[in-house]
């Protein structure tokens, strides 16, 4: 699964996020925002506002990470957001290991050349790290090479891998700071189809990120409680 539906703006979510940040702060969860909102837009600015204390990470996604152009307004918005203690991550998709790593490295280079970011969000990651890869012997080596490439950048601190679903083993935890091990539509889906592997609870909550889309407002507290039970310290609920 991917972080967001490509080409679709995340409309109508600002009110839900702002209302729910207090509950998240009380539950010791932090809000990670996957967004097609441009840095400096009205929604980005609201998410990064000083009162939105639960927001801990935001993603810069310019044309699915493929726009390598420098924008002064984006630069200013990123710097202002980071000054408030919010991590800002660049974005690139990996095609579940099928995208040429040379292209991905070029996209990473462009992000770091243009902006001061805290790391990279790698979308479209597979769940099986031992599977074969067209560029390297295994998927693990493919993603290890990419995450190490990020760590060589000045100032980089975070890498996120997004399989979008639970992983049967902790194979990715040795190479990524945060694993997005759930992304799905609806509370019932999240409640009934997530598999809570025991290995997840051997790590701190800030190593895991869950996203649940498309719920009613009265369902948000229940989803947050499930995220806490499942050891997810980063959440995004709409």
NUVOMAR-346914 format. One record per atom (N, C-alpha, C): residue in one letter; residue number from 1; x, y negated, z negated. Coordinates in Angstrom, 2 decimals, m for minus. Layout:
BEGIN
code/pos/u/v/w
A/NUM/X/Y/Z;
...
***
This chain:
BEGIN
code/pos/u/v/w
X/1/0.84/1.19/0.00;
X/1/0.00/0.00/0.00;
X/1/0.88/m1.24/0.00;
X/2/0.30/m2.34/0.46;
X/2/1.04/m3.57/0.47;
X/2/0.51/m4.52/m0.59;
X/3/1.28/m5.54/m0.86;
X/3/0.93/m6.45/m1.93;
X/3/m0.34/m7.22/m1.65;
X/4/m0.51/m7.67/m0.44;
X/4/m1.70/m8.43/m0.07;
X/4/m2.06/m8.06/1.36;
X/5/m3.29/m8.32/1.74;
X/5/m3.69/m8.12/3.12;
X/5/m3.02/m9.17/3.98;
X/6/m2.27/m8.74/4.95;
X/6/m1.47/m9.67/5.74;
X/6/m2.35/m10.61/6.54;
X/7/m1.90/m11.87/6.55;
X/7/m2.61/m12.87/7.33;
X/7/m3.85/m13.41/6.67;
X/8/m4.17/m12.94/5.45;
X/8/m5.37/m13.39/4.76;
X/8/m4.97/m14.28/3.59;
X/9/m5.51/m15.47/3.53;
X/9/m5.25/m16.36/2.41;
X/9/m6.01/m15.85/1.18;
X/10/m5.40/m15.98/0.02;
X/10/m6.05/m15.56/m1.21;
X/10/m6.95/m16.69/m1.70;
X/11/m8.16/m16.73/m1.18;
X/11/m9.07/m17.81/m1.52;
X/11/m9.95/m17.39/m2.70;
X/12/m10.42/m18.38/m3.47;
X/12/m11.37/m18.10/m4.53;
X/12/m10.77/m17.47/m5.77;
X/13/m9.45/m17.45/m5.89;
X/13/m8.85/m16.77/m7.02;
X/13/m8.32/m17.73/m8.08;
X/14/m8.25/m18.98/m7.77;
X/14/m7.65/m19.94/m8.70;
X/14/m8.44/m19.98/m10.00;
X/15/m9.74/m20.07/m9.95;
X/15/m10.56/m20.20/m11.15;
X/15/m10.40/m18.97/m12.03;
X/16/m10.43/m17.80/m11.45;
X/16/m10.30/m16.57/m12.22;
X/16/m8.97/m16.54/m12.95;
X/17/m7.90/m16.89/m12.26;
X/17/m6.57/m16.83/m12.86;
X/17/m6.46/m17.82/m14.01;
X/18/m6.90/m19.03/m13.81;
X/18/m6.76/m20.05/m14.84;
X/18/m7.57/m19.66/m16.08;
X/19/m8.78/m19.15/m15.89;
X/19/m9.62/m18.77/m17.03;
X/19/m8.99/m17.61/m17.80;
X/20/m8.33/m16.71/m17.11;
X/20/m7.87/m15.48/m17.74;
X/20/m6.48/m15.57/m18.31;
X/21/m5.74/m16.63/m18.05;
X/21/m4.37/m16.68/m18.53;
X/21/m4.29/m16.65/m20.05;
X/22/m5.23/m17.24/m20.75;
X/22/m5.19/m17.22/m22.22;
X/22/m5.30/m15.80/m22.74;
X/23/m6.19/m15.00/m22.15;
X/23/m6.33/m13.62/m22.58;
X/23/m5.07/m12.83/m22.31;
X/24/m4.41/m13.11/m21.20;
X/24/m3.18/m12.41/m20.89;
X/24/m2.10/m12.77/m21.88;
X/25/m2.01/m14.04/m22.22;
X/25/m0.98/m14.45/m23.16;
X/25/m1.19/m13.79/m24.50;
X/26/m2.45/m13.68/m24.93;
X/26/m2.74/m13.06/m26.21;
X/26/m2.38/m11.59/m26.20;
X/27/m2.48/m10.95/m25.04;
X/27/m2.18/m9.53/m24.91;
X/27/m0.73/m9.25/m24.60;
X/28/0.09/m10.28/m24.60;
X/28/1.52/m10.14/m24.36;
X/28/1.83/m9.66/m22.94;
X/29/0.90/m9.82/m22.02;
X/29/1.17/m9.52/m20.62;
X/29/1.54/m10.82/m19.92;
X/30/2.29/m10.71/m18.82;
X/30/2.61/m11.89/m18.04;
X/30/2.04/m11.73/m16.65;
X/31/1.66/m12.83/m16.07;
X/31/0.99/m12.83/m14.79;
X/31/2.01/m12.92/m13.66;
X/32/1.99/m11.95/m12.76;
X/32/2.78/m12.03/m11.55;
X/32/1.86/m12.29/m10.38;
X/33/2.13/m13.32/m9.61;
X/33/1.20/m13.78/m8.58;
X/33/1.73/m13.44/m7.19;
X/34/1.14/m12.44/m6.50;
X/34/1.47/m12.22/m5.09;
X/34/0.61/m13.14/m4.24;
X/35/1.18/m13.99/m3.44;
X/35/0.40/m15.09/m2.90;
X/35/0.79/m15.45/m1.48;
X/36/m0.21/m15.78/m0.68;
X/36/0.02/m16.40/0.61;
X/36/m0.10/m17.92/0.52;
X/37/m0.26/m18.44/m0.69;
X/37/m0.31/m19.88/m0.85;
X/37/1.10/m20.45/m0.72;
X/38/1.25/m21.45/0.11;
X/38/2.57/m22.05/0.30;
X/38/3.01/m22.79/m0.96;
X/39/4.28/m22.67/m1.35;
X/39/4.78/m23.46/m2.48;
X/39/4.50/m24.94/m2.26;
X/40/3.89/m25.56/m3.25;
X/40/3.50/m26.96/m3.15;
X/40/2.03/m27.15/m2.81;
X/41/1.33/m26.06/m2.42;
X/41/m0.09/m26.18/m2.15;
X/41/m0.85/m26.38/m3.46;
X/42/m2.14/m26.69/m3.37;
X/42/m2.94/m26.94/m4.57;
X/42/m2.97/m25.73/m5.48;
X/43/m3.17/m24.54/m4.92;
X/43/m3.24/m23.34/m5.76;
X/43/m1.88/m23.02/m6.36;
X/44/m0.82/m23.09/m5.58;
X/44/0.52/m22.82/m6.12;
X/44/0.80/m23.75/m7.30;
X/45/0.51/m25.05/m7.12;
X/45/0.78/m26.02/m8.17;
X/45/m0.02/m25.72/m9.43;
X/46/m1.27/m25.29/m9.26;
X/46/m2.10/m24.95/m10.42;
X/46/m1.54/m23.73/m11.15;
X/47/m1.12/m22.71/m10.40;
X/47/m0.55/m21.52/m11.03;
X/47/0.73/m21.87/m11.80;
X/48/1.51/m22.79/m11.27;
X/48/2.79/m23.14/m11.88;
X/48/2.68/m24.25/m12.92;
X/49/1.46/m24.73/m13.17;
X/49/1.28/m25.86/m14.09;
X/49/1.71/m25.48/m15.51;
X/50/2.16/m26.45/m16.30;
X/50/2.62/m26.17/m17.67;
X/50/1.58/m25.45/m18.52;
X/51/0.29/m25.70/m18.31;
X/51/m0.74/m25.05/m19.12;
X/51/m0.93/m23.58/m18.79;
X/52/m0.46/m23.13/m17.64;
X/52/m0.64/m21.73/m17.24;
X/52/0.51/m20.89/m17.80;
X/53/0.56/m20.79/m19.13;
X/53/1.72/m20.22/m19.80;
X/53/1.92/m18.74/m19.52;
X/54/0.87/m18.02/m19.11;
X/54/1.02/m16.59/m18.89;
X/54/1.69/m16.27/m17.56;
X/55/1.76/m17.25/m16.65;
X/55/2.36/m16.98/m15.36;
X/55/3.87/m16.84/m15.53;
X/56/4.41/m15.69/m15.11;
X/56/5.82/m15.44/m15.28;
X/56/6.58/m15.27/m13.99;
X/57/5.87/m14.95/m12.89;
X/57/6.55/m14.73/m11.61;
X/57/5.63/m15.11/m10.48;
X/58/6.21/m15.69/m9.44;
X/58/5.47/m16.02/m8.23;
X/58/6.31/m15.63/m7.02;
X/59/5.64/m15.31/m5.92;
X/59/6.31/m14.81/m4.73;
X/59/6.21/m15.82/m3.60;
X/60/7.34/m16.12/m3.00;
X/60/7.38/m16.97/m1.81;
X/60/7.26/m16.06/m0.58;
X/61/6.12/m16.14/0.08;
X/61/5.87/m15.27/1.22;
X/61/5.51/m16.15/2.42;
X/62/6.50/m16.48/3.21;
X/62/6.29/m17.32/4.39;
X/62/6.25/m16.43/5.62;
X/63/5.04/m16.24/6.16;
X/63/4.83/m15.39/7.34;
X/63/5.40/m13.99/7.11;
X/64/4.95/m13.33/6.00;
X/64/5.41/m11.99/5.65;
X/64/6.92/m11.92/5.47;
X/65/7.52/m13.02/5.07;
X/65/8.96/m13.05/4.86;
X/65/9.77/m13.25/6.12;
X/66/9.12/m13.40/7.26;
X/66/9.84/m13.49/8.54;
X/66/10.15/m14.92/8.97;
X/67/9.58/m15.91/8.29;
X/67/9.85/m17.30/8.64;
X/67/11.16/m17.72/7.98;
X/68/12.19/m17.92/8.78;
X/68/13.52/m18.26/8.25;
X/68/13.79/m19.77/8.26;
X/69/12.76/m20.56/8.53;
X/69/12.90/m22.01/8.59;
X/69/13.00/m22.60/7.18;
X/70/13.83/m23.60/7.02;
X/70/13.91/m24.33/5.75;
X/70/12.85/m25.42/5.72;
X/71/12.08/m25.47/4.62;
X/71/11.06/m26.49/4.43;
X/71/11.38/m27.28/3.15;
X/72/11.67/m28.55/3.25;
X/72/11.97/m29.34/2.05;
X/72/10.85/m29.29/1.00;
X/73/9.60/m29.30/1.44;
X/73/8.49/m29.28/0.48;
X/73/8.45/m27.96/m0.29;
X/74/8.75/m26.86/0.40;
X/74/8.80/m25.56/m0.27;
X/74/9.95/m25.53/m1.27;
X/75/11.08/m26.08/m0.87;
X/75/12.24/m26.15/m1.75;
X/75/11.91/m26.91/m3.03;
X/76/11.27/m28.06/m2.89;
X/76/10.92/m28.86/m4.06;
X/76/9.96/m28.11/m4.98;
X/77/8.97/m27.44/m4.39;
X/77/7.99/m26.72/m5.20;
X/77/8.64/m25.56/m5.95;
X/78/9.55/m24.84/m5.29;
X/78/10.25/m23.73/m5.94;
X/78/11.08/m24.23/m7.11;
X/79/11.81/m25.31/m6.89;
X/79/12.66/m25.84/m7.96;
X/79/11.82/m26.30/m9.15;
X/80/10.70/m26.94/m8.88;
X/80/9.83/m27.39/m9.97;
X/80/9.25/m26.21/m10.73;
X/81/8.90/m25.16/m10.00;
X/81/8.34/m23.96/m10.65;
X/81/9.37/m23.28/m11.52;
X/82/10.59/m23.14/m11.04;
X/82/11.64/m22.48/m11.82;
X/82/11.99/m23.28/m13.07;
X/83/11.89/m24.60/m13.00;
X/83/12.17/m25.43/m14.17;
X/83/11.19/m25.15/m15.30;
X/84/10.03/m24.61/m14.97;
X/84/9.04/m24.28/m16.00;
X/84/9.22/m22.86/m16.52;
X/85/10.32/m22.22/m16.13;
X/85/10.61/m20.89/m16.65;
X/85/9.91/m19.77/m15.91;
X/86/9.38/m20.05/m14.73;
X/86/8.70/m19.04/m13.92;
X/86/9.67/m18.50/m12.88;
X/87/9.79/m17.18/m12.81;
X/87/10.63/m16.58/m11.78;
X/87/9.98/m16.77/m10.41;
X/88/10.79/m17.07/m9.41;
X/88/10.31/m17.17/m8.03;
X/88/11.08/m16.15/m7.19;
X/89/10.34/m15.29/m6.51;
X/89/10.94/m14.20/m5.74;
X/89/10.68/m14.40/m4.26;
X/90/11.69/m14.14/m3.45;
X/90/11.48/m14.05/m2.01;
X/90/10.79/m12.74/m1.67;
X/91/10.30/m12.64/m0.45;
X/91/9.52/m11.47/m0.03;
X/91/10.08/m10.89/1.26;
X/92/10.12/m9.56/1.32;
X/92/10.36/m8.90/2.60;
X/92/9.68/m7.53/2.58;
X/93/9.18/m7.10/3.71;
X/93/8.59/m5.76/3.79;
X/93/9.59/m4.79/4.38;
X/94/9.46/m3.53/4.02;
X/94/10.47/m2.53/4.39;
X/94/9.92/m1.41/5.27;
X/95/8.60/m1.40/5.50;
X/95/8.03/m0.37/6.36;
X/95/8.23/1.03/5.81;
X/96/8.20/1.17/4.49;
X/96/8.38/2.47/3.83;
X/96/9.69/3.13/4.24;
X/97/10.71/2.30/4.41;
X/97/12.04/2.79/4.75;
X/97/12.31/2.87/6.23;
X/98/11.35/2.47/7.06;
X/98/11.51/2.58/8.51;
X/98/12.01/1.29/9.16;
X/99/12.07/0.20/8.40;
X/99/12.54/m1.06/8.97;
X/99/14.06/m1.12/8.91;
X/100/14.66/m1.60/9.99;
X/100/16.11/m1.66/10.09;
X/100/16.67/m2.49/8.93;
X/101/17.56/m1.92/8.12;
X/101/18.12/m2.69/6.99;
X/101/18.90/m3.91/7.43;
X/102/19.43/m3.92/8.66;
X/102/20.12/m5.12/9.15;
X/102/19.15/m6.30/9.24;
X/103/17.92/m6.02/9.67;
X/103/16.91/m7.08/9.75;
X/103/16.54/m7.55/8.36;
X/104/16.38/m6.61/7.44;
X/104/16.01/m6.97/6.07;
X/104/17.10/m7.81/5.42;
X/105/18.35/m7.43/5.62;
X/105/19.45/m8.22/5.05;
X/105/19.47/m9.63/5.62;
X/106/19.13/m9.77/6.91;
X/106/19.07/m11.10/7.51;
X/106/17.97/m11.95/6.87;
X/107/16.83/m11.32/6.58;
X/107/15.74/m12.05/5.92;
X/107/16.14/m12.45/4.51;
X/108/16.83/m11.56/3.80;
X/108/17.31/m11.89/2.46;
X/108/18.29/m13.05/2.52;
X/109/19.21/m12.98/3.48;
X/109/20.18/m14.07/3.64;
X/109/19.48/m15.41/3.86;
X/110/18.44/m15.40/4.67;
X/110/17.73/m16.64/4.98;
X/110/17.06/m17.21/3.74;
X/111/16.45/m16.34/2.93;
X/111/15.80/m16.83/1.70;
X/111/16.82/m17.50/0.80;
X/112/17.95/m16.84/0.60;
X/112/18.96/m17.39/m0.32;
X/112/19.68/m18.60/0.28;
X/113/19.76/m18.66/1.57;
X/113/20.36/m19.83/2.21;
X/113/19.46/m21.05/2.06;
X/114/18.15/m20.82/2.17;
X/114/17.20/m21.93/2.17;
X/114/16.78/m22.39/0.78;
X/115/16.65/m21.42/m0.16;
X/115/16.01/m21.75/m1.43;
X/115/16.76/m21.13/m2.60;
X/116/16.51/m21.68/m3.78;
X/116/17.05/m21.14/m5.01;
X/116/15.99/m20.20/m5.61;
X/117/16.17/m18.90/m5.41;
X/117/15.21/m17.92/m5.89;
X/117/15.87/m16.98/m6.90;
X/118/15.03/m16.24/m7.59;
X/118/15.50/m15.35/m8.65;
X/118/15.60/m13.89/m8.22;
X/119/15.29/m13.60/m6.99;
X/119/15.37/m12.22/m6.53;
X/119/14.47/m11.99/m5.33;
X/120/14.24/m10.72/m5.03;
X/120/13.48/m10.33/m3.84;
X/120/12.43/m9.29/m4.21;
X/121/11.24/m9.47/m3.65;
X/121/10.15/m8.51/m3.75;
X/121/10.17/m7.65/m2.48;
X/122/10.47/m6.36/m2.63;
X/122/10.50/m5.43/m1.49;
X/122/9.16/m4.72/m1.39;
X/123/8.38/m5.09/m0.40;
X/123/7.06/m4.49/m0.20;
X/123/7.19/m3.22/0.65;
X/124/6.11/m2.42/0.60;
X/124/6.01/m1.20/1.40;
X/124/7.15/m0.23/1.09;
X/125/7.30/0.11/m0.17;
X/125/8.28/1.12/m0.59;
X/125/7.58/2.46/m0.72;
X/126/8.26/3.57/m0.46;
X/126/7.66/4.90/m0.60;
X/126/7.68/5.34/m2.06;
X/127/6.96/6.40/m2.37;
X/127/6.99/6.95/m3.72;
X/127/8.09/7.99/m3.90;
X/128/8.46/8.66/m2.83;
X/128/9.43/9.77/m2.92;
X/128/10.82/9.27/m2.58;
X/129/11.69/9.17/m3.59;
X/129/13.02/8.65/m3.34;
X/129/13.94/9.69/m2.71;
X/130/13.56/10.96/m2.75;
X/130/14.42/12.02/m2.20;
X/130/14.12/12.33/m0.73;
X/131/13.08/11.72/m0.19;
X/131/12.73/11.97/1.21;
X/131/13.82/11.42/2.13;
X/132/13.87/11.96/3.34;
X/132/14.88/11.51/4.30;
X/132/14.53/10.14/4.83;
X/133/15.56/9.44/5.30;
X/133/15.40/8.09/5.82;
X/133/16.10/8.01/7.17;
X/134/15.55/7.25/8.13;
X/134/16.16/7.20/9.46;
X/134/17.50/6.47/9.52;
X/135/17.84/5.71/8.49;
X/135/19.08/4.93/8.51;
X/135/20.14/5.46/7.56;
X/136/19.70/6.07/6.47;
X/136/20.59/6.64/5.48;
X/136/20.06/8.02/5.10;
X/137/20.87/8.85/4.46;
X/137/20.42/10.22/4.19;
X/137/19.10/10.32/3.41;
X/138/18.88/9.41/2.45;
X/138/17.66/9.48/1.65;
X/138/17.06/8.08/1.48;
X/139/15.78/8.08/1.09;
X/139/15.13/6.81/0.78;
X/139/15.81/6.12/m0.40;
X/140/16.27/6.89/m1.36;
X/140/16.95/6.29/m2.51;
X/140/18.16/5.48/m2.07;
X/141/18.98/6.04/m1.20;
X/141/20.17/5.34/m0.74;
X/141/19.81/4.10/0.07;
X/142/18.75/4.19/0.84;
X/142/18.28/3.04/1.63;
X/142/17.94/1.87/0.71;
X/143/17.13/2.14/m0.31;
X/143/16.71/1.06/m1.21;
X/143/17.80/0.66/m2.19;
X/144/18.65/1.59/m2.56;
X/144/19.77/1.23/m3.42;
X/144/20.68/0.24/m2.70;
X/145/20.93/0.47/m1.42;
X/145/21.76/m0.45/m0.65;
X/145/21.15/m1.85/m0.58;
X/146/19.84/m1.91/m0.40;
X/146/19.16/m3.21/m0.31;
X/146/19.13/m3.94/m1.65;
X/147/18.83/m3.22/m2.72;
X/147/18.78/m3.89/m4.02;
X/147/20.18/m4.33/m4.46;
X/148/21.20/m3.54/m4.14;
X/148/22.57/m3.96/m4.44;
X/148/22.95/m5.20/m3.63;
X/149/22.44/m5.29/m2.42;
X/149/22.72/m6.46/m1.58;
X/149/22.15/m7.72/m2.23;
X/150/20.97/m7.59/m2.83;
X/150/20.38/m8.73/m3.53;
X/150/21.22/m9.12/m4.73;
X/151/21.70/m8.14/m5.46;
X/151/22.48/m8.43/m6.68;
X/151/23.82/m9.10/m6.39;
X/152/24.26/m9.00/m5.15;
X/152/25.50/m9.68/m4.77;
X/152/25.29/m11.17/m4.53;
X/153/24.03/m11.59/m4.43;
X/153/23.74/m13.00/m4.18;
X/153/23.91/m13.81/m5.46;
X/154/24.38/m15.00/m5.32;
X/154/24.57/m15.87/m6.48;
X/154/23.23/m16.21/m7.10;
X/155/23.12/m16.00/m8.40;
X/155/21.93/m16.38/m9.14;
X/155/20.81/m15.35/m9.12;
X/156/20.93/m14.30/m8.34;
X/156/19.86/m13.31/m8.25;
X/156/19.78/m12.51/m9.53;
X/157/18.55/m12.27/m10.02;
X/157/18.38/m11.49/m11.24;
X/157/17.35/m10.38/m11.12;
X/158/16.49/m10.44/m10.14;
X/158/15.35/m9.53/m10.13;
X/158/15.19/m8.87/m8.77;
X/159/14.93/m7.57/m8.78;
X/159/14.43/m6.88/m7.59;
X/159/13.16/m6.16/m7.98;
X/160/12.18/m6.19/m7.09;
X/160/10.90/m5.52/m7.30;
X/160/10.68/m4.57/m6.13;
X/161/10.32/m3.32/m6.43;
X/161/9.92/m2.36/m5.40;
X/161/8.42/m2.12/m5.53;
X/162/7.73/m2.09/m4.41;
X/162/6.28/m1.92/m4.43;
X/162/5.84/m0.70/m3.63;
X/163/5.75/0.48/m4.26;
X/163/5.08/1.60/m3.61;
X/163/3.56/1.41/m3.59;
X/164/3.05/0.60/m4.53;
X/164/1.62/0.33/m4.58;
X/164/0.81/1.40/m5.28;
X/165/1.47/2.46/m5.74;
X/165/0.77/3.52/m6.45;
X/165/1.74/4.19/m7.41;
X/166/1.22/5.06/m8.23;
X/166/2.04/5.72/m9.23;
X/166/3.11/6.59/m8.58;
X/167/4.24/6.74/m9.27;
X/167/5.34/7.57/m8.78;
X/167/5.52/8.76/m9.72;
X/168/5.65/9.97/m9.18;
X/168/5.75/11.15/m10.03;
X/168/7.01/11.21/m10.88;
X/169/8.06/10.50/m10.48;
X/169/9.30/10.53/m11.26;
X/169/9.83/9.11/m11.41;
X/170/10.86/8.99/m12.25;
X/170/11.43/7.67/m12.50;
X/170/12.62/7.38/m11.59;
X/171/12.62/7.96/m10.40;
X/171/13.77/7.87/m9.52;
X/171/14.13/6.43/m9.16;
X/172/13.13/5.54/m9.07;
X/172/13.40/4.17/m8.65;
X/172/13.93/3.29/m9.77;
X/173/13.77/3.73/m11.00;
X/173/14.05/2.84/m12.13;
X/173/15.53/2.51/m12.28;
X/174/16.39/3.32/m11.70;
X/174/17.82/3.05/m11.77;
X/174/18.29/1.97/m10.82;
X/175/17.43/1.56/m9.87;
X/175/17.88/0.57/m8.89;
X/175/17.01/m0.68/m8.82;
X/176/15.84/m0.67/m9.47;
X/176/14.98/m1.85/m9.42;
X/176/14.67/m2.34/m10.82;
X/177/14.50/m3.65/m10.95;
X/177/14.14/m4.22/m12.24;
X/177/12.67/m3.98/m12.58;
X/178/11.82/m4.10/m11.56;
X/178/10.38/m3.95/m11.75;
X/178/9.82/m3.03/m10.67;
X/179/8.95/m2.11/m11.08;
X/179/8.28/m1.21/m10.14;
X/179/6.79/m1.50/m10.16;
X/180/6.23/m1.83/m9.00;
X/180/4.79/m2.00/m8.90;
X/180/4.18/m0.63/m8.66;
X/181/3.70/0.00/m9.73;
X/181/3.21/1.37/m9.63;
X/181/1.69/1.47/m9.64;
X/182/1.01/0.36/m9.40;
X/182/m0.42/0.41/m9.06;
X/182/m0.82/m0.86/m8.35;
X/183/m1.58/m0.68/m7.28;
X/183/m2.20/m1.79/m6.55;
X/183/m3.44/m1.24/m5.89;
X/184/m4.60/m1.70/m6.29;
X/184/m5.81/m1.13/m5.73;
X/184/m7.03/m1.99/m5.99;
X/185/m8.14/m1.58/m5.36;
X/185/m9.38/m2.34/m5.39;
X/185/m10.32/m1.75/m6.44;
X/186/m10.76/m2.58/m7.36;
X/186/m11.83/m2.21/m8.25;
X/186/m11.41/m1.55/m9.55;
X/187/m12.18/m1.83/m10.61;
X/187/m11.89/m1.27/m11.92;
X/187/m12.10/0.23/m11.96;
X/188/m13.15/0.75/m11.33;
X/188/m13.40/2.19/m11.35;
X/188/m12.25/2.96/m10.71;
X/189/m11.75/2.43/m9.62;
X/189/m10.60/3.05/m8.95;
X/189/m9.39/3.08/m9.87;
X/190/m9.14/1.96/m10.53;
X/190/m8.00/1.86/m11.45;
X/190/m8.17/2.80/m12.64;
X/191/m9.37/2.87/m13.16;
X/191/m9.62/3.71/m14.34;
X/191/m9.51/5.20/m14.00;
X/192/m10.03/5.60/m12.83;
X/192/m10.17/7.02/m12.55;
X/192/m9.04/7.63/m11.73;
X/193/m8.33/6.81/m10.96;
X/193/m7.37/7.38/m10.01;
X/193/m5.91/7.11/m10.34;
X/194/m5.64/6.25/m11.30;
X/194/m4.26/6.07/m11.74;
X/194/m3.83/7.29/m12.54;
X/195/m2.61/7.79/m12.27;
X/195/m2.06/8.91/m13.03;
X/195/m1.00/8.36/m13.99;
X/196/m1.24/8.52/m15.27;
X/196/m0.38/7.92/m16.29;
X/196/0.73/8.91/m16.67;
X/197/1.79/8.95/m15.86;
X/197/2.89/9.87/m16.11;
X/197/3.63/9.49/m17.41;
X/198/4.05/10.51/m18.13;
X/198/4.71/10.29/m19.43;
X/198/6.00/9.49/m19.28;
X/199/6.70/9.65/m18.15;
X/199/7.99/8.98/m18.01;
X/199/7.86/7.46/m18.04;
X/200/6.70/6.94/m17.61;
X/200/6.50/5.48/m17.58;
X/200/6.67/4.89/m18.98;
X/201/6.23/5.62/m20.00;
X/201/6.23/5.10/m21.36;
X/201/7.60/5.18/m22.02;
X/202/8.58/5.67/m21.31;
X/202/9.94/5.69/m21.82;
X/202/10.68/4.38/m21.53;
X/203/10.03/3.49/m20.76;
X/203/10.65/2.22/m20.37;
X/203/9.88/1.06/m20.97;
X/204/10.50/m0.12/m21.09;
X/204/9.78/m1.31/m21.58;
X/204/8.67/m1.71/m20.61;
X/205/7.59/m2.31/m21.12;
X/205/6.48/m2.73/m20.25;
X/205/6.90/m3.70/m19.16;
X/206/7.93/m4.52/m19.41;
X/206/8.30/m5.51/m18.39;
X/206/8.96/m4.89/m17.17;
X/207/9.05/m3.57/m17.11;
X/207/9.57/m2.89/m15.93;
X/207/8.46/m2.50/m14.95;
X/208/7.18/m2.76/m15.30;
X/208/6.07/m2.29/m14.47;
X/208/5.06/m3.40/m14.20;
X/209/4.48/m3.33/m13.00;
X/209/3.56/m4.37/m12.52;
X/209/2.34/m3.68/m11.93;
X/210/1.14/m4.07/m12.38;
X/210/m0.11/m3.54/m11.85;
X/210/m0.95/m4.66/m11.26;
X/211/m1.59/m4.37/m10.13;
X/211/m2.51/m5.30/m9.47;
X/211/m3.85/m4.60/m9.28;
X/212/m4.93/m5.27/m9.69;
X/212/m6.28/m4.77/m9.46;
X/212/m7.10/m5.90/m8.85;
X/213/m7.62/m5.66/m7.66;
X/213/m8.39/m6.67/m6.94;
X/213/m9.90/m6.45/m7.12;
X/214/m10.66/m7.50/m6.87;
X/214/m12.08/m7.39/m6.59;
X/214/m12.95/m6.89/m7.73;
X/215/m12.77/m7.44/m8.94;
X/215/m13.60/m7.06/m10.07;
X/215/m14.54/m8.19/m10.45;
X/216/m15.59/m7.85/m11.19;
X/216/m16.43/m8.86/m11.79;
X/216/m15.72/m9.48/m12.97;
X/217/m16.07/m10.73/m13.31;
X/217/m15.41/m11.41/m14.40;
X/217/m15.49/m10.67/m15.72;
X/218/m16.61/m9.95/m15.95;
X/218/m16.76/m9.23/m17.20;
X/218/m15.91/m7.97/m17.26;
X/219/m15.30/m7.57/m16.14;
X/219/m14.46/m6.38/m16.10;
X/219/m12.99/m6.67/m16.37;
X/220/m12.60/m7.95/m16.34;
X/220/m11.19/m8.30/m16.47;
X/220/m10.59/m7.86/m17.80;
X/221/m11.26/m8.07/m18.94;
X/221/m10.66/m7.61/m20.20;
X/221/m10.43/m6.10/m20.23;
X/222/m11.35/m5.32/m19.66;
X/222/m11.18/m3.87/m19.64;
X/222/m9.98/m3.47/m18.78;
X/223/m9.80/m4.16/m17.65;
X/223/m8.65/m3.87/m16.79;
X/223/m7.35/m4.23/m17.49;
X/224/m7.34/m5.35/m18.21;
X/224/m6.15/m5.74/m18.94;
X/224/m5.81/m4.73/m20.03;
X/225/m6.83/m4.24/m20.72;
X/225/m6.59/m3.24/m21.76;
X/225/m6.02/m1.96/m21.16;
X/226/m6.52/m1.54/m20.00;
X/226/m5.97/m0.37/m19.32;
X/226/m4.51/m0.60/m18.94;
X/227/m4.21/m1.80/m18.44;
X/227/m2.84/m2.10/m18.06;
X/227/m1.91/m2.00/m19.27;
X/228/m2.37/m2.49/m20.42;
X/228/m1.56/m2.40/m21.64;
X/228/m1.35/m0.94/m22.04;
X/229/m2.41/m0.14/m21.97;
X/229/m2.30/1.28/m22.33;
X/229/m1.35/2.01/m21.39;
X/230/m1.27/1.54/m20.15;
X/230/m0.44/2.20/m19.13;
X/230/0.95/1.57/m19.02;
X/231/1.27/0.72/m19.97;
X/231/2.63/0.19/m20.13;
X/231/3.01/m0.80/m19.04;
X/232/2.03/m1.52/m18.50;
X/232/2.33/m2.53/m17.47;
X/232/2.44/m3.90/m18.11;
X/233/3.62/m4.47/m18.12;
X/233/3.84/m5.78/m18.71;
X/233/3.59/m6.93/m17.75;
X/234/3.52/m6.62/m16.44;
X/234/3.18/m7.62/m15.43;
X/234/1.83/m7.23/m14.81;
X/235/0.92/m8.16/m14.74;
X/235/m0.40/m7.85/m14.20;
X/235/m0.89/m8.99/m13.30;
X/236/m1.75/m8.61/m12.38;
X/236/m2.47/m9.60/m11.55;
X/236/m3.86/m9.04/m11.32;
X/237/m4.86/m9.70/m11.89;
X/237/m6.23/m9.20/m11.87;
X/237/m7.14/m10.25/m11.26;
X/238/m7.99/m9.84/m10.30;
X/238/m8.93/m10.78/m9.69;
X/238/m10.32/m10.17/m9.65;
***
